[in-house]
Amino acid sequence: MNQIPFDFGHGPNQPGRRRGGHRLFFALRPPATIEQQVAAIADDYGNTFSLSAKPRLSTLHVSVIGVGDYDELPEDAVFAARQAGATVEGAPIAISFDRIMSFRREGKARPLVLCGEGGRKPLTRLHVQLGVGMHNTELPHNISRSFTPHMTLLYDRKTVPPTTLDAPVSWTAHEFLLIHSLLGKTEHRIVDRWPLLG
């Protein structure tokens, strides 16, 4: 599959590594109604901490697990990931992010993220289920003990310390997606989707 070494997502102590031009991953996406709330939060904290970056509203998502980074997206990886996604059974997930903070990323712009405990257990369960499904389809399982559910708003070299939001960002996810990201272009293409029916 010509897979490139993969380091998906950014936890508080994970440096992150991006190679190749194509990323394949599973994620949840918030409804459009969340975008306005997120934009206001990003503006408030951007002004308070003099951030120069703008929020990436068109690609807001909560990463569940990465499949891989590739120079060219291989059809066999997409097929295997679809098989893995089809094995998952789960209920809708109520997500609530009540904190904002910058994740550490040495030498690069730092992700400004929303995070919290609301939905952490079912998101972790989905992370593991997909990892097992990937292993069974001969993909790297990429299960992480430090899995930290979060939603990235923007990347900036300045740091925002952990802060509790005035009002949490909350919604219920009724599906999860397989997404193809064109790295460096802020473009996400939905490859497939599966309902969370319970």
C-alpha positions as CSV (number, residue, x, y, z in Angstrom):
1,M,0.0,0.0,0.0
2,N,3.1,2.3,0.1
3,Q,2.0,3.6,3.5
4,I,4.1,6.4,5.1
5,P,4.9,6.1,8.8
6,F,1.8,7.4,10.5
7,D,1.5,9.7,13.5
8,F,-2.2,10.7,13.6
9,G,-3.6,13.5,15.6
10,H,-2.0,15.6,18.3
11,G,-2.2,14.8,22.0
12,P,-0.8,17.1,24.6
13,N,2.6,15.5,24.3
14,Q,2.5,14.2,20.7
15,P,4.6,16.1,18.2
16,G,2.7,14.9,15.1
17,R,4.3,14.2,11.8
18,R,2.9,14.8,8.3
19,R,4.3,13.2,5.2
20,G,2.8,12.5,1.8
21,G,-0.1,14.4,0.3
22,H,-3.1,12.2,1.3
23,R,-4.5,11.2,4.7
24,L,-7.2,8.7,5.3
25,F,-9.0,8.7,8.7
26,F,-12.2,8.0,10.5
27,A,-13.9,11.0,12.2
28,L,-17.1,12.6,13.4
29,R,-18.3,15.9,12.1
30,P,-20.3,18.5,14.0
31,P,-23.6,19.8,12.4
32,A,-23.5,23.1,10.6
33,T,-25.2,24.8,13.5
34,I,-22.0,24.3,15.6
35,E,-19.9,26.3,13.2
36,Q,-21.2,29.7,14.3
37,Q,-20.5,28.9,18.0
38,V,-17.0,27.6,17.2
39,A,-16.2,30.7,15.0
40,A,-17.2,33.0,17.9
41,I,-15.0,31.0,20.3
42,A,-12.1,31.1,17.9
43,D,-12.5,34.9,17.4
44,D,-12.7,35.5,21.2
45,Y,-9.6,33.6,22.0
46,G,-7.8,34.8,18.9
47,N,-8.3,38.4,20.0
48,T,-7.4,37.7,23.7
49,F,-4.2,35.8,22.8
50,S,-3.3,37.8,19.6
51,L,-3.5,34.7,17.4
52,S,-2.9,35.4,13.7
53,A,-4.4,32.2,12.3
54,K,-8.1,31.9,11.3
55,P,-10.4,29.0,12.2
56,R,-10.7,26.1,9.7
57,L,-14.5,25.9,9.8
58,S,-14.9,23.9,6.6
59,T,-13.0,21.0,8.0
60,L,-14.1,20.8,11.6
61,H,-14.1,17.3,12.8
62,V,-13.3,15.0,15.8
63,S,-10.7,12.5,14.8
64,V,-11.5,8.9,15.8
65,I,-8.6,6.9,14.3
66,G,-6.2,7.4,11.5
67,V,-5.7,4.8,8.7
68,G,-2.6,6.3,7.1
69,D,-0.7,9.0,5.2
70,Y,0.2,8.2,1.6
71,D,1.9,9.7,-1.4
72,E,-1.0,8.5,-3.5
73,L,-4.2,7.2,-2.0
74,P,-4.2,3.4,-2.6
75,E,-7.5,1.7,-3.5
76,D,-6.7,-1.3,-1.4
77,A,-6.4,0.8,1.7
78,V,-9.7,2.5,1.0
79,F,-11.4,-0.9,0.4
80,A,-9.9,-2.3,3.7
81,A,-10.9,0.8,5.7
82,R,-14.5,0.5,4.3
83,Q,-14.6,-3.1,5.4
84,A,-13.4,-2.0,8.9
85,G,-16.0,0.7,9.1
86,A,-18.8,-1.7,8.2
87,T,-18.0,-3.9,11.2
88,V,-18.8,-1.2,13.8
89,E,-22.0,-1.2,15.8
90,G,-22.6,1.7,18.1
91,A,-25.2,4.1,19.5
92,P,-25.3,7.9,18.8
93,I,-22.6,9.7,20.8
94,A,-23.3,12.8,22.9
95,I,-20.2,15.0,22.6
96,S,-19.5,18.0,24.9
97,F,-16.3,19.9,24.8
98,D,-16.0,22.4,27.7
99,R,-12.3,23.3,27.5
100,I,-10.0,25.1,25.1
101,M,-6.2,24.7,25.0
102,S,-3.2,24.6,22.7
103,F,-1.6,21.1,22.3
104,R,2.2,21.0,22.4
105,R,3.9,20.6,19.1
106,E,7.6,21.4,19.1
107,G,8.9,23.7,16.3
108,K,5.6,24.0,14.6
109,A,2.3,25.9,14.9
110,R,0.3,24.4,17.7
111,P,-3.3,23.1,17.3
112,L,-5.8,25.2,19.3
113,V,-8.4,22.6,20.3
114,L,-11.7,22.1,22.1
115,C,-11.7,19.1,24.3
116,G,-13.5,17.6,27.4
117,E,-14.8,14.5,29.0
118,G,-18.3,14.6,27.5
119,G,-18.4,11.6,25.1
120,R,-14.9,10.4,25.9
121,K,-15.9,6.8,26.8
122,P,-18.0,6.1,23.7
123,L,-15.5,7.8,21.5
124,T,-12.7,5.7,23.0
125,R,-14.9,2.6,22.4
126,L,-15.4,3.6,18.7
127,H,-11.6,4.3,18.4
128,V,-10.9,0.7,19.7
129,Q,-13.6,-0.9,17.6
130,L,-12.3,0.7,14.4
131,G,-8.7,-0.2,15.4
132,V,-9.7,-3.9,15.8
133,G,-11.6,-3.8,12.5
134,M,-8.6,-2.3,10.8
135,H,-6.3,-5.0,12.2
136,N,-8.8,-7.7,10.9
137,T,-8.5,-6.2,7.4
138,E,-4.7,-6.1,7.6
139,L,-4.4,-2.4,8.1
140,P,-2.2,-1.0,10.9
141,H,-4.6,-0.8,13.9
142,N,-3.3,2.6,15.1
143,I,-5.0,2.2,18.5
144,S,-3.5,4.7,21.0
145,R,-3.5,4.5,24.8
146,S,-3.2,8.3,24.8
147,F,-6.3,8.8,22.5
148,T,-7.6,12.3,23.4
149,P,-10.9,13.3,21.7
150,H,-10.7,16.9,20.5
151,M,-11.7,19.3,17.7
152,T,-9.0,21.4,16.2
153,L,-10.0,25.0,15.5
154,L,-6.8,26.4,14.0
155,Y,-3.0,26.2,14.2
156,D,-0.9,29.1,15.6
157,R,2.6,29.5,17.1
158,K,1.2,31.3,20.1
159,T,-0.2,29.2,23.0
160,V,-3.6,29.3,24.7
161,P,-3.5,27.9,28.2
162,P,-6.1,25.3,29.3
163,T,-9.3,27.3,29.9
164,T,-12.9,26.3,30.7
165,L,-15.4,27.7,28.2
166,D,-18.3,29.9,29.3
167,A,-20.6,27.4,27.5
168,P,-19.7,24.0,26.2
169,V,-19.8,23.0,22.5
170,S,-22.2,20.1,22.4
171,W,-24.0,17.9,19.9
172,T,-25.0,14.3,19.3
173,A,-23.2,12.4,16.5
174,H,-25.5,10.1,14.6
175,E,-22.8,8.8,12.1
176,F,-19.1,8.4,11.6
177,L,-17.2,9.1,8.4
178,L,-14.2,7.8,6.5
179,I,-12.4,11.0,5.2
180,H,-9.8,11.6,2.6
181,S,-7.8,14.7,3.5
182,L,-5.7,16.5,0.9
183,L,-2.9,17.7,3.1
184,G,-1.9,21.3,2.8
185,K,-5.1,22.2,1.0
186,T,-7.6,22.3,3.9
187,E,-9.9,20.0,1.8
188,H,-11.8,16.9,3.1
189,R,-13.6,14.4,0.9
190,I,-16.0,12.0,2.5
191,V,-15.3,8.5,1.2
192,D,-18.0,6.7,3.1
193,R,-20.3,7.0,6.2
194,W,-22.0,4.7,8.6
195,P,-24.9,5.4,11.0
196,L,-24.7,5.2,14.8
197,L,-28.1,3.7,15.5
198,G,-27.8,2.1,18.9
